[in-house]
Amino acid sequence: EISECLVGSEMCIRDRYNPLVRIQNMETTASTDGQPIQFSIYVPNLVEGLNNIQILIQNPSTGKWELVAPTAVSTGTKTVTVSLNYAGPLTVVYKN
């Protein structure tokens, strides 16, 4: 459980989100021209029945951690797909 969580992210303490993967630093050198980058994250322990799966990512402009809804969740392929306008440290979380 993310209880003390990450500096600047009081939401995870209050809302009780649990991590599904370790924090990863997502970086890209691709030019997006202001368009979102869509990618999938492999989550080995992704199973049916998990509630409110979200991406917890640090916004590089503000330094704050934000929850972003995925565009797709597949327990069959164990992937979570997300579309983001920026890159940074992130993890996949779910709420009990």
Long-range contacts (C-beta under 8 A, 24 or more apart in sequence): 2-56, 2-93, 5-65, 6-56, 6-58, 6-65, 8-58, 8-63, 8-64, 8-65, 9-56, 9-64, 9-65, 11-65, 11-67, 12-56, 12-65, 12-93, 15-95, 16-95, 16-96, 17-54, 17-56, 17-67, 17-93, 17-94, 17-95, 18-93, 18-94, 18-95, 18-96, 19-56, 19-91, 19-92, 19-93, 20-45, 20-46, 20-50, 20-53, 20-91, 20-92, 20-93, 20-94, 21-91, 21-92, 22-91, 23-89, 23-90, 23-91, 24-89, 24-90, 24-91, 25-88, 25-89, 25-90, 26-57, 26-84, 26-87, 26-88, 26-89, 26-90, 27-87, 28-87, 32-85, 34-85, 36-83, 36-84, 36-85, 37-83, 37-84, 37-85, 37-87, 38-71, 38-81, 38-82, 38-83, 38-84, 39-81, 39-82, 39-84, 40-72, 40-79, 40-80, 40-81, 40-82, 41-79, 41-80, 41-81, 41-82, 41-90, 41-92, 42-78, 42-79, 43-78, 43-79, 43-80, 43-92, 44-78, 45-78, 46-73, 46-74, 46-75, 46-78, 46-79, 46-80, 46-92, 47-75, 48-75, 50-94, 51-94, 51-95, 51-96, 52-94, 52-95, 53-80, 53-92, 53-93, 53-94, 54-92, 54-93, 54-94, 54-95, 55-80, 55-82, 55-84, 55-90, 55-91, 55-92, 55-93, 56-90, 56-91, 56-92, 56-93, 57-84, 57-86, 57-88, 57-89, 57-90, 58-88, 58-89, 58-90, 59-86, 59-88, 60-86, 60-87, 60-88, 61-86, 67-93
